[in-house]
C-alpha cells in the first residue's frame, strides 16, 4: 500500500531496526498476541484477542469507546497485566504460559522489552523541568547506557526527524500541544524501537495541532516503521494504515485491508460505527 507523505517535511528517510527475525509476509511476526484476556476490577474488558503484526506494517485499531483498544495496547507494553494469553515479540514468548510447568516466560527483561516496543500516549508525559532535548536524552542515558554525548547527538537527530529543529532548548510549557507530542515521539524513537504503539495520540489536541502529529506519523509509516495505532482519526486509518482492526465490546469484530474495512465493512457493528463517526 502507498503511504502518503503529502505535506510532510523533514530530513531524509531513516532505516528502522530490522531485528533478527524474518518478518516479511508469511514470516515471523514482529508481534503476536494469542488469546489475550484482560480483567479490570473483576470484569473482563478484553475477551480472547489474537492479532499478528508483520514488520513494516501499519495497523489502525478503531472502535467505540470502551471497546478495550487502549487496554489491549497497554498490555503489550505491560502497563496492564493480561489475565490470560501469550505475547510474542519476534517469535519469542515474553508473556504467557510456557511449557507443561506453566511458568511465566521471561525471555527478555521488562526493560529490554519496553525498549523494543516504544509507546506514545494520549498525554505527553514529558518532564516539565527538562527541555525538549533533555527529555529525549534522559531515557537513552539511563536505559540504554549511552554516553551523554551520544544521547545528545541522537536526541538532536530525532527532534529534527519530527520537525523540531530549533526547539531543543524549549521547556514543554513553552511548546504547543502538537510540539509536545512530537517531542514524545522523538523520545520513543531515540530508544531504537522495533515497534511503535500509539494510543490516540491526537485525542487531546486541537485539530490543527493534531495535523502536525498525524503528518509525523505518516512520515514514519512511509519510512517503514512498524506501528500499531489506536485512533479516532478515520482519515488516517483509511489513508495510511495497511490493515484496520475494528474492536467492540472487548473483542475483534472485523479486520482486513484498510480500504475494505473502511469503505466496505462486512459486519453490521462496523457499518453502524463508521456511519456514525462519519456523520458527525
Secondary structure, DSSP 8 states (H G I E B T S, - for coil): -----TT---S--------SS--STTS--SEEEEEEEEEETTEEEEEEEEEEE-TT-EEEEE--TTSSHHHHHHHHTTSS--SEEEEEETTEEEESEETTTTEE--SS-HHHHHHHEEEE-SS----TTSBHHHHHHHHHHHHS---HHHHHHHHHHHHHHTT-TT-TT-BGGGS-HHHHHHHHHHHHHTTT-SEEEEESTTTTS-HHHHHHHHHHHHHHHHTT-EEEEE-S-HHHHHHT-SEEEEEETTEEEEEEEHHHHHHS--SHHHHHHHHHHHT-
